[in-house]
Amino acid sequence: YTDTAKLITKAFGDIINSITFILIAFSAISLLVSSVMIGILIYVSVVERTKEIGILRALGSRKRDVSRIFNAEAGILGLISGVLGVAVASALTVPINRLVANSLNIKGFEASVSPKAACTLILLSVALTLIAGFIPSKIAARKNPVEALRTE
């Protein structure tokens, strides 16, 4: 005999697993692209602040101190973007819940962002920006103070 319900359930499970894999792949690609863009943003900051780096180094700052400045900048950027992203997602859940509940006639439909997931997302945002800002901060730390002061 053929169990039709089992076949349909398996087919739906396979479809959902495929869609989940595709969404994970798109998310990974977008995270990679955003990390590269954050790295470029921090590098542009390094290039624009070359004279400041030269002054700091001439006043006695160590390479580690210069690197920490740009790492802190990247961390603050990640924290603000993570908090903003979680806030926007949380604010959009209310109208999306109403839209889904009304369009599908589901009473009591409620999706939300849990506090644990929100904290995890914010920490992930900070970690990704710190990783993306690591190379530009090392480039800034390696700048020669004399050459940095000569640039315009």
WOSUL-V443894 format. One record per pair of residues at least 12 apart in sequence whose C-alpha atoms are under 10 Angstrom apart, sorted by the first residue. I is the first residue (numbers start at 1). J is the second residue. If there is no record, write none. Layout:
i/j
I/J
I/J
This chain:
i/j
31/125
31/128
32/128
32/132
34/128
34/129
34/132
35/125
35/128
35/129
35/130
35/131
35/132
35/133
36/128
36/129
36/131
36/132
36/133
37/129
37/132
37/133
38/74
38/77
38/78
38/128
38/129
38/130
38/131
38/132
38/133
38/136
39/74
39/128
39/129
39/130
39/131
39/132
39/133
39/134
39/135
39/136
39/137
40/132
40/133
40/135
40/136
41/74
41/132
41/133
41/136
42/70
42/71
42/73
42/74
42/77
42/129
42/132
42/133
42/134
42/135
42/136
42/137
42/140
43/70
43/132
43/133
43/134
43/135
43/136
43/137
43/138
43/139
43/140
44/136
45/70
45/73
45/136
45/137
45/140
46/70
46/136
46/137
46/138
46/139
46/140
46/141
46/143
47/136
47/139
47/140
47/148
47/151
48/152
49/140
49/148
50/140
50/143
50/144
50/145
50/147
50/148
50/149
50/150
50/151
50/152
51/145
51/146
51/147
51/148
51/149
51/150
51/151
51/152
52/66
52/145
52/148
52/149
53/66
53/67
53/69
53/140
53/141
53/142
53/143
53/144
53/145
53/148
53/149
54/66
54/140
54/141
54/143
54/144
54/145
54/146
54/147
54/148
54/149
54/150
54/151
55/145
55/146
55/148
55/149
56/145
56/149
57/141
57/143
57/144
57/145
57/146
57/148
57/149
58/144
58/145
58/146
58/148
58/149
59/145
61/141
62/141
63/137
63/138
63/139
63/140
63/141
63/142
63/143
63/144
64/137
64/138
64/140
64/141
64/142
65/141
66/137
66/138
66/139
66/140
66/141
66/142
66/143
67/133
67/134
67/135
67/136
67/137
67/138
67/139
67/140
67/141
67/142
68/134
68/137
68/138
68/140
68/141
69/137
69/140
69/141
70/130
70/133
70/134
70/135
70/136
70/137
70/138
70/140
70/141
71/129
71/130
71/131
71/132
71/133
71/134
71/135
71/136
71/137
71/138
72/130
72/133
72/137
73/129
73/130
73/133
73/137
74/126
74/127
74/128
74/129
74/130
74/131
74/132
74/133
74/134
74/137
75/123
75/125
75/126
75/127
75/128
75/129
75/130
75/131
75/132
75/133
76/126
76/129
76/130
77/125
77/126
77/129
77/130
78/122
78/123
78/124
78/125
78/126
78/127
78/128
78/129
78/130
79/121
79/122
79/123
79/124
79/125
79/126
79/127
79/129
80/122
80/125
80/126
81/122
81/125
81/126
81/129
82/118
82/119
82/120
82/121
82/122
82/123
82/124
82/125
82/126
83/118
83/119
83/121
83/122
83/123
83/125
83/126
84/122
85/118
85/121
85/122
85/125
86/113
86/115
86/117
86/118
86/119
86/121
86/122
87/113
87/118
89/112
89/113
89/118
90/111
90/112
90/113
90/114
90/118
91/112
91/113
92/112
93/110
93/111
93/112
93/113
94/110
94/111
94/112
96/110
96/111
97/109
97/110
97/111
97/112
98/110
